Amino acid sequence: MSTVELLHQVKLLSARERKKFVRAVMKLEQKQQAKVARKKQEKRVVWPDVEARAKLICGDRVLPNMVLLEREESPY
């Protein structure tokens, strides 16, 4: 059924039936919008690969852990 045919059928309805039809269409649209909003909220976060980036920048070098070195040097 085309849109023109659907509009023609809706125009043939009584005023009360048209209001019910419009309410039903609005309810369907609200459900669809809520569904789309939920999908946007459920979008997964893609975390960057820190290890791969560090390897790209530093290569195979092993960097010293400065915190552990400082702890070893502290008198406490």
Secondary structure, 3 states (H helix, E strand, C coil): CCHHHHHHHHHHCCHHHHHHHHHHHHHHHHHHHHHHHHHHHCCCCCCCCHHHHHHHHHCCCCCCCHHHHHHHHCCC
